[in-house]
Amino acid sequence: MKYTLRSCLVFLLLVFSFAPAWADESDYAHTIKIFKDAGESGTFFAKSYGYAVFPTIGKGGVGIGGAYGKGRVYAAGNYVGDT
């Protein structure tokens, strides 16, 4: 009985300890600015046709892992869609 109760408590603790991460417009602009200001990666934006930006990525797992993130796709520096 104690083992079952402990298992349920650990499970509930794990389930409620993860919260979704939300990004707003300023997070995307801030993330792009950080990469543009970072040495050699600044030239990446000038040379690439398109890129995807993921300002927040959540990950977790016990035994088997997983990750989730929401991002935006940019083509020629213009926002074109979500990913």
N, C-alpha and C positions, 0 to 999 in steps of 0.2 A: 504494500500500500504506500509506504514512504517513497519507494522508487518511482511509482506512477505519479505521485504528487510532485516530486522533484522534476520528473521528465516534463510534466505539463507546465510547470513554472518556467523551466528553461526554454521550452518551446515558445511560450507567450512572451518571454523576455526578448527572444530573438526576433519574433514576428513584429513586435511593436518598437524595436530599436531602429528599424529601417524606415526612413521617410523619403518620399519622392523629392527630387531636387528640381526646382523650377528656375528657369533663367529668363530674365527680361531683356529688353533691347540693349540696355547699357552693359549687360554681361557679355553679349556678343561683341560689341564695339571694344570693350576693355580687353577681351581675349585676343582679338585681332591686333590691337595696339601692342600688347605684350610681345606677340610673335614678330611684329614688324620691327620693334625696337631691339630684338635679340640678334645681334651680330649678323652672321651669314644667312639666317632664315629670312631676313628682310628682303633679300633678292628673290626669294621663292614667290612672293606675291606679285612681283613685277613680271616674272617669267611664266607663271602658270595661267592656264585658261580658266580654271575653276578650282574651288577648294571647299571643303566642309569644315565648319567650326562647331565644336562640342565644348561649351564652357563648363558644363558639369557632367560628370559621369559617376553613377553610383555602382558599386560592386559589392558583392558579398558571397558568402557560401560557407557551408559546413560539409566537407567531403567533396561536394560538387559545387563549383562556383558559377557565378553568372554576373553579367553586367548590363546596365541600361543607361542610355543617354539620349537626349534630344538635341538636335543641332540644326543648323541652317546651311544651305548650299548657296555659294556665291559663284557667279560666272562673270568674268571681267570686272570684278569688284562690286557687282550688283546682286542683291538678294533675289534668288529665283525659286527657292522652295525649301521644304523641310526634310529632315532625315532623322 
